[in-house]
């Protein structure tokens, strides 16, 4: 599923207020990092990931690896931060970043 530009714009505005829930360092995409990424996407659907790698090419390669491993879609990347989305039809509305935002700000 590919996100429309309107969806990406809406998700960027939600993501602006999110704190990173997963940080990837020089240790890379360990099993623990991938498990946490999968859990966070399952619960929140939309998450912010911090790529704590100094080299831009290394960050890009790591992001590609994370996207492939998690089956998530990239919404936005700015510097060392990336906003990832993976739809979960059974997401808990109290945990989903998207549902919480819609409930707090009214559905559009």
C-alpha positions as CSV (number, residue, x, y, z in Angstrom):
1,X,0.0,0.0,0.0
2,X,1.4,3.4,-1.0
3,X,0.5,6.5,1.0
4,X,-1.1,9.4,-0.9
5,X,0.5,12.8,-0.6
6,X,-2.5,13.9,1.5
7,X,-1.9,11.0,3.9
8,X,1.8,11.7,4.1
9,X,1.1,15.4,4.8
10,X,-1.4,14.4,7.6
11,X,1.0,11.9,9.0
12,X,3.9,14.5,9.0
13,X,1.8,16.8,11.1
14,X,1.1,14.0,13.6
15,X,4.7,12.9,13.5
16,X,5.9,16.4,14.3
17,X,4.7,15.9,17.9
18,X,6.0,12.4,18.4
19,X,9.2,11.5,20.3
20,X,11.5,8.9,18.8
21,X,10.5,5.4,20.1
22,X,13.4,3.5,18.5
23,X,17.0,4.6,18.2
24,X,19.5,2.8,16.0
25,X,23.1,3.4,16.7
26,X,26.4,2.1,15.3
27,X,25.4,-1.4,16.6
28,X,22.9,-1.4,13.7
29,X,19.7,-3.3,13.3
30,X,20.1,-6.0,16.0
31,X,17.4,-8.5,16.7
32,X,16.4,-6.4,19.7
33,X,16.1,-3.2,17.6
34,X,14.1,-5.0,15.0
35,X,11.8,-6.5,17.6
36,X,11.3,-3.1,19.2
37,X,10.6,-1.6,15.8
38,X,8.0,-4.3,15.0
39,X,6.3,-3.9,18.4
40,X,6.2,-0.1,18.2
41,X,4.8,-0.1,14.6
42,X,2.2,-2.7,15.7
43,X,1.1,-0.6,18.7
44,X,1.4,3.0,17.3
45,X,1.3,2.5,13.5
46,X,3.2,5.8,13.0
47,X,6.5,6.1,14.8
48,X,9.6,8.3,14.8
49,X,13.0,6.5,14.6
50,X,16.3,8.1,15.4
51,X,19.2,7.0,13.2
52,X,22.2,7.8,15.5
53,X,24.8,7.3,12.8
54,X,27.2,10.1,11.9
55,X,27.5,9.2,8.2
56,X,24.6,10.1,5.9
57,X,25.1,7.1,3.6
58,X,25.2,4.8,6.6
59,X,21.9,6.3,7.8
60,X,20.3,5.8,4.3
61,X,21.5,2.2,4.2
62,X,20.2,1.6,7.8
63,X,16.8,3.2,6.9
64,X,16.5,0.9,3.9
65,X,17.3,-2.1,6.0
66,X,14.7,-1.1,8.7
67,X,12.0,-0.5,6.1
68,X,12.6,-3.8,4.4
69,X,12.7,-5.7,7.8
70,X,9.6,-4.0,9.2
71,X,7.5,-3.8,6.0
72,X,6.9,-0.1,7.0
73,X,6.6,2.8,4.7
74,X,8.7,5.9,4.9
75,X,6.6,9.0,5.5
76,X,9.5,11.5,6.0
77,X,13.2,11.7,6.7
78,X,14.9,14.8,8.1
79,X,18.5,14.6,9.2
80,X,18.8,11.7,11.7
81,X,15.0,11.3,12.2
82,X,12.7,9.2,10.1
83,X,8.9,8.8,10.3
84,X,7.7,5.3,9.6
85,X,4.1,4.0,9.1
86,X,2.7,0.6,9.0
87,X,-1.1,0.1,9.0
88,X,-2.4,-2.2,11.7
89,X,-6.2,-2.9,11.4
90,X,-6.2,-4.2,14.9
91,X,-4.3,-1.4,16.5
92,X,-5.4,-0.4,20.0
93,X,-7.0,3.0,19.6
94,X,-5.5,4.1,22.9
95,X,-2.0,3.4,21.6
96,X,-2.2,4.2,17.9
97,X,-0.6,7.6,17.1
98,X,-3.1,8.2,14.3
99,X,-6.3,7.3,16.3
100,X,-5.2,9.3,19.3
101,X,-4.5,12.3,17.1
102,X,-7.8,12.0,15.3
103,X,-9.7,11.6,18.6
104,X,-7.9,14.6,20.2
105,X,-8.2,16.9,17.2
106,X,-11.4,15.7,15.6
107,X,-11.6,13.6,12.4
108,X,-11.1,15.5,9.1
